[in-house]
Each structure stands twice: as structure tokens, then as C-alpha cells.
Amino acid sequence: MVKWLGRQTLRVVSGFGDFALFTGAAFRSAVQSKRLVRRIVRAFYEQGALCLPVILIVGTFTGLVLGLQGYYVLNRFGSDGLLGALVSLSLVREMAPVLAALMLVGQAGSALAAELGIQRNSEQIVALETMGVSSHGYLVGPRLIAAIVVFPLQTALFVAVGLWGGSLSGSLLLGVDSGVYWSAVERAVESPDVRECFIKAAVFGFLTMSICAYHGFNAHRCRSATGARAVSASTTRAVVHSSIVVLAADYVITSFLV
Amino acid sequence: MAASTQADLLLQVEGLTKCFGDHVVLAGVGLNVRRGSVSTVLGPSGAGKSVFLKCLADVVRPDAGEIRFDGRLMALGDPVARAEFRRRCSFLFQNNALFDSLTALENVALPLEQTTDLPNRAIRERSLEALRQLEMENYGEHYPGQLSGGMQKRLALARAIVTRPELVFFDEPTAGLDPLRRNAVFAMIAKYQRQFGFTALIVTHDVVEALVASDRVALLEHGRICFEGTPAEFSASTLPVVCGFRDSAEALGNTLAAIRRGEDIQPGDS
């Protein structure tokens, strides 16, 4: 039992070490690699443009639901004028960074893990190494750099459409005055809230894309499966681990920033 | 004389050893590859040919042994020598390892874009030239998935030669191909080896084609080089391991004849 526990502990610690080395190598090699900007732009497109629909849809519905729930709770206390404050603070401080990150993991992160897993299986990653091209710098680094920028932008968009969704359900459907709603938003959100939102989004972007890239890149190390199943297993692990890390990191960051 | 022979060797391998757990794949392999030659390492499936080639190409790290490229020791350390080695070598994979999300032209341009400081126009011209030399100039905008198996092989070769390497490794270039295509691939390697002047090191189990297309032949079995010499020496060799491998088709004929005669022969007895 003790031996098993020790072995598992060593495995987890060496796993963290391996992940840290992987991420470090990705950044270091990316900075040294050629034509980096072009690949960062490509990553912007993958994580930005391709994920816009899901951010817009989920952001709108989150705002609609917040507006609806918030209205009925606040209305009980005769405070429905504070609906804008409730929707905006909920979105800016918690819901937008977390939900946007989860949506981006579901779309861009899973795609990244699967793509790298297939490239590993078909020896494309080894081919890069034989050409003298750093696979970390070429395939991973640009995606991590892009994630640190794209996640905050997507989160900001999520907040914007969420506020609009909240206004739609609160003002248009339930009769809260539109001016009251938007002035409550303006009064409630302060710069520390926005800073917290962007810090969270950037950290989530870095962590989730690193985890997804790590699992896809190392699909060949999967113990339980080989070939296509290893790609599927590594993609699943990437999404599950990233989602857990988003929630755990959210708690840690919030406890430091609040 | 000895000095000129030494200078003539582009790649020298000594005592190369590789184990996966308890399984010894390479047990002290030694091989010399002459500059400008086509050398082939033959061996049955599972003999460790691909592992040997990947150790040489610095993809798999050997457990022991020395690899000298152009007289310079490069294995097991010395990142500068390894980087120099990679710059001067190319690798053609068994399954081609083409980037399926890039077009043929982008595939060929990739090593130039990432390893040289050439301007974009020069990269494009050199990539188009490589495609033209491989008679692929009309397929530059096609994706690998839209090309036939033979075209993919040529595209992979175009990518391998675009950096003008001195040494090209070919890992089972004819695996899974029919006899006509096998001949075509060996003819292609011989043609472009003469055209571009690179040194070719091929691993394969196609004896007949290898003997015709190669200058030197080695036989890898049980993790060791059992024979090294010219194709003529290979054909004339009386070593049992060489005979067993070389005359496998004849042995199959004998086995089938015995089965037809009604003799109780177990497959593999030959």
C-alpha cells in the first residue's frame, strides 16, 4: 500500500515536472523559431474566429438566464432595479471567464489535442524533428501565446453579449426599465472587477491550451490504448483535465484577488 | 590510402545498441556508408531496421554506440553536432509523414521556412523547383490526401531534397506497394540520387530491387549486421543467414512443391 502510494506520488510529481518542461520548451522554442507571427495569426483564427459562434450563443443564453433568475429573486425584495448590477457582476467576476474558457476548451482545446495526437500517430511530429524544426516551437508555442491574448478577448465578448442577453430578458420581457438596467451595470462594475476578469481569462487560456497540447502531443505515451483510441483517450483526458483546472484555478485566483 | 578511405566515409556507425525494456533490438550494430553511394540495409520484418535508421537520424536515442557523421562524433550529446547533422540530412518516412493540412507546395516549403533565412520568394522558387524536378509542378495546390500513393512518395522526396541534404534516409520506401510500384520507387531513388548527388541509406526487405539499385548491401538480423558487401558479394555469399534471406522465394517454391506432393510440411520449415 505504502509502495503503491509512493509510486503514484512519484508519477504525479514527475507528470507535473514533465508538463512544466513541455510548456517551457514550447515558449522558448517558439520565441527562437522563424515566421512566428504567421503561426500566431493562424492560432488567433483557430481560437478566435472559429469559436465566435459558440461564445456568442452561450454568452447570450447565460445573460438571458441570469436576467430571468435575477429578476424573480430581486423582485421579491423590491430591488429589481439592481438587476443590471447582479447580471454584470456575475458575468464579469465569475461566469464569463469560466464559461468562455470551458467553451473554448470544448472547441479549440479538443481540436488541438486531437490534431496533435493524429500528427503524433502519423509521424508528422517526428518528421518535423528530423527536419531540424522544433515541434514544440512550431506546433505548440504559437497556440499558447495566442491563447493568452484570445481568451481575454473572447471573455470580453462573452460579457458584452451576456449583458445584452440580461437586458433582453430583464427589460424587454420582464419590464425593468432599460435605463435603470444599464445605469446599474455602469455603477456596479469597477476596474478591479475587469482586471480580475482578464487575469482569470489569461490564466485559463494558458493553462487549458497547455494541458490540451500536452495530452495531444504525448498521445503515444497513452498506457491504456494505442492508435486512434490513444488519440480519443488523450483528447478526452485533455478536455476533462482542462475543465477541472479551470474550476480549481478560478477558486485560487478568486481567493487571492477578492 | 587509409586516409582517403576514411575521408570517403560520410557515416560511420559503431556498436549501436538499443533496448526496449528487456527486448534487445540492436546489439552493437556497425556500418560504414560511403559518400555518394546508395547503401541498403536488408532484413526481415522486426529485425530492427527502422529503429536502426531512427537511431541514425537522431529520432530515437540509442543506449550505446558511436555515430560519426563526416568524421564528427554526434551521438549521445553534443547538441551543436546534432543540429549540424539534422541540417545536412533528410528522412523519408515509410508512411511519408506529410502534413495533411498543408498543400503540396507548403509541405515542400516547410523545412526551408523553418530552418533558413531565405526570403519568401526564394523559398517559393526553390520549392517549385523541387516539385518540378519530381514532376509534381501541377500538383502544388493539392493536399496530400488528394494525391495517389506514388505521388505522395514523390512529394515526400521533394520535401526531403529541397534543403539539398548530403544524406537521405529511406525507411521502407516500398512497404505495402505492388511490384511495379516497388520498381518505380527504387528507380526514382536511383535517378534522383544521381541527379542531386546525395548519399542514400535505405532500409527495406525487398531483396531483388535493393540488389539492383544499391552500391552496398548489409543484412541486419537479430540486432546485428550479419553481412556487409556489394550486391554481387551478397548474391554469391554462402553464409546461411544470407542464403536463407536471399533464397526465400526459392524456399517458398520448394515448400509449396512439397505440400503439393502431399508431404507433411509446417509453414516455416523451409
Interface residues (C-beta under 8 A of the other chain):
Chain A: S33 K34 R35 E115 Q119 S122 E123 Q124 V126 A127 E129 T130 M131 G132 V133 Y138
Chain B: K54 A57 D58 V59 A83 R86 R87 C89 S90 F91 F93 N95 A97 L98 F99 D100 S101 L110 P111 E113 Q114 T115 D117 T163
